[in-house]
Amino acid sequence: MSSWTFILELLLIPNLVCAYSSSECYFKVKEDFHLEGDVVIGVFFPIHIFYTINKIPHASLVHYFSDFHLQYYFRNYEFLLALIFAVEKINRNPYLLSNISLGFDFYNLPNNEIQILMNAGIWLTGLSYPLSNYNCAKDKKAAAVITGTSWETSAHIGTLLQLYKFPQLTFGPFDTILSDHGQFSSVYQMAPKDTFLSLAIVSLMLHFHWTWIGLLLPDDHRGTEMLSDLREKMESSRICIAFAQMIPGTWTSFSNKFWKSLGKVQESPANVIIIYGDIDSLQGLMRNLGQQFLTQKVWVTNSQWDVTNHGDYFMIDSFHGSLIFEHHHEEMVEFTNFVRTLNPYKYPEDSYLPKLWFLFFKCPFSELDCQLVETCQPNASLEFLPRHIFNMAMSEESYNIYKAVHVVAHSLHEIILQQVQLQPNENGKAIEFFPWQLHHFLRKINVEHNMGLDWKQKLDAEYDILNFWNFPKGLGLKVKVGTFSSNASQHQQLCLHEQMIKWPEAFSEIPHSVCSESCGPGFRKAALDGKAVCCYDCTPCLDNEISNETDVDQCVKCPEDHFANTEKNQCLQKVVSFLAHEDPLGLIFTSISLCFSTLTAVVLGVFVKHKDTPIVKANNRCLSYILLIALTICFLCPLLFIGRPNTITCILQQTTFGGAFTVALATVLAKAITVIIAFRVTFPGRVGRWLIVSRAPNLIIPICSLIQIFVCGIWLGISPPFLDQDAHAEHGHIIIVCNKGSAIAFHCVLGYLCFLALGSYIMAFLSRNLPDTFNEAKFLSFSMLVFFCVWVTFLPVYHSTKGKVMVAMEVFSILASSAALLGFIFAPKCYIILLRPEKNSLHYMRKRNHSRKK
């Protein structure tokens, strides 16, 4: 032994790793720790291991190596303290196991399957070299066994204990293999199932809108089960997996194989990575991740992956800001106080506590008995140690050990009560039982004692969400920032205090983890072929469609009476609009209409005043009066189109327009025919004279008007004009318009007017070369030509416009055609009557005729 070298390597992660030194006392470590009691519990888990790196053979010892190293798991030492705390608490309780003391036999577990079974056999038989069916420790009443931390260790011991029907309670993570009661009927798991862990993690992802997630899981059955659960929950919540990497258990193979694809993890836009596993399965992962300084990633883990169990020199950058899900358990303040008061002098049989005092408080060992000097650091406490070395708070595994001890104690208490009831006279006698008898009572433990075993797990689960703070370096705090309760309502399951969360140093705000940036209001998601649903393009909403939320799949169409704003994130009420008198266009048309109607009335007055003058009499003054009156009505027609329409005005618009223009055009036609009868026909003198004297051409007016009235009557009877709304003509407006009803009837009215205009034009054109003194044929033909052009042009323009513009086009056409009639027919006459009265005399006309004859 003295030739072995001990080297203290505090910086080898994840635990304190020491080689042999000259201090044999530090190297001297016991493989067991016992606390005497009337009934004892066997406890098996690793606190230290021996291992070799180069496997250099020892010079004199076979199967030994000269480069042995000792590695302490001081995190696991907390489990031993939880065991001591639970046993002492039960022994102090006068109402539980009265007159019976509880003890334990702790055995350290090496990392070798044979040695694991060897230690279990030593405890069962009491022999240094155990033999089957031999028991040399008959005075020891063993009740049960507590094992951990990995399921493999528990399975190895469980295979042996199963032969004796020995109750075995595990405190490590819950595992489905150990829950197979056909294979492990004597195994009871204290850890709750992770049934709702995937739901809790997905709820956290949804809360922060993280949709592009990476997964790192152990390459075993637990990792496969968790991957299946996470994939199912994520797909139902539209969360995508950026990558899923299964991690081998040994850190050496992990280092050589997996980190070839490290660039995939670093370059992935997934800023949030879920890591699921335990200390044993992810040691290599933790070492390598810590050495990469991945400060731009948020790690979401379960509690078995304890980030505080590592040196702070790389943890500050890699895992600061991690979020940890831990099964909720009661806070054990008594345990923290118990640990705070611990010192090596209180439990001299504990061989691990002096090592901590030697390492961190510089307390030397006595060279005689390897005990610490009693006067060394009397006020020292474990709470002064760094968090990555020892955490004062009771961990989840420690709480499971605490529960396991109480489960055994309550089962023993039930056995005692049963024995007292069956044999009351033997009260005070030592308890007599066989370990297999505890199975019946273990299955009856009430959940009210918080002792739920794996077959009696609650359907609901509660998780505490912890945030790992490691800045400044070495802080190593796990701060509770939220909870998840599966039995709460869906929107109240997750409760977070975001202001308490400290994110990795690379993020100044809540990190984003998305494949594509969110599509804001006014946009919708457009899927990309061959990509996950979380990867998409953002497409603007179509016209009159909106999206007022982020990441919508479809835009919503606005109602007919609403329109989408410019940003397309809100539907606004459309403004009711029409060609109002206050509008600039309406005001212009109203003014023109009134002015021209007044002018027409003035012309009519001039004609009436000068009714006996030759120019008025020569052009059939009766027809002129009728034409001027009809034009006055035509000029007033636009007033029916301006202003808020109603059913009555809609009907009057077309009937008044059609009737007035029919009378006007029929009058022009009568004028043209009168001229032809007077100068061009070859009727006998008596017949021609009768046609002129009887004013037969004037009958054209009522005949043509009756035809138009008949057409309008059919129109009004079948499909009359009605009040309508046009919500699409003008953006943001609902135009109130008069619907023509029957488009065919409307075009028949226009066609009839054009037919009259064409007939008048032909008649006037035929008489254009008659004597100028009495002939207005040229003016009639020009006016009809303009009228015809206006309305022929009107039709295509009318059909290409909508809303108020369409109404304005019709008003303009009415005014233009009316003005053409008034201007071309009456302007020359008014010029002569008012400005050249000398031409408006019988003497002038005779003189002009005499000049022409010469």
Secondary structure, DSSP 8 states (H G I E B T S, - for coil): -TTS---EETTSSSSEEE---S-HHHH---SEEEE--SEEEEEEE-SEEEEESS--B-SSSTT-BTTEEEEE-HHHHHHHHHHHHHHHHHHH-TTSSTT--EEEEEEE--S-HHHHHHHHHHHHH--SS--TT--S-TT-EEEEEEE-SSHHHHHHHHHHHGGGT--EEE-S---TTTT-TTT-TTEEE-S---TTHHHHHHHHHHHTT--EEEEEEESSHHHHHHHHHHHHHHHHTT-EEEEEEEE-SSHHHHHHHGGGGHHHHHHSS--EEEE---TTTSHHHHHHHHHHT-TT-EEEEETTS-TTSS-HHHHHHHTTT-EEEEE-----HHHHHHHHT--TTT-TT-SSHHHHHHHHS---B-TTT--B-TTS-TT--GGGS-TTT--SS--HHHHHHHHHHHHHHHHHHHHHHHHHHH-GGGTTS-----GGGHHHHHTT--GGGT---GGG--SS-EEEEEEEE--STT--EEEEEEEEETTS-GGGSEEE-GGG----TT-SSS----SS----TTEEEEE-TTS-TT-EEEEE--TTEE--SSS-SS-EE--TTEEE-TTSS-EEE-EEE---TTSHHHHHHHHHHHHHHHHHHHHHHHHHHTTTSHHHHHT-HHHHHHHHHHHHHHHHTHHHHSSS--HHHHHHHHHHHHHHHHHHHHHHHHHHHHHHHHHT----HHHHHHHHHTTGGGGHHHHHHHHHHHHHHHHHHHS--EEEEESSSSTTEEEEEEE-S-HHHHHHHHHHHHHHHHHHHHHHHHTTTS-TTT--HHHHHHHHHHHHHHHHHHHHHHHT--HHHHHHHHHHHHHHHHHHHHHHHHHHHHIIIII-GGGSSHHHHHHHHHHHH-
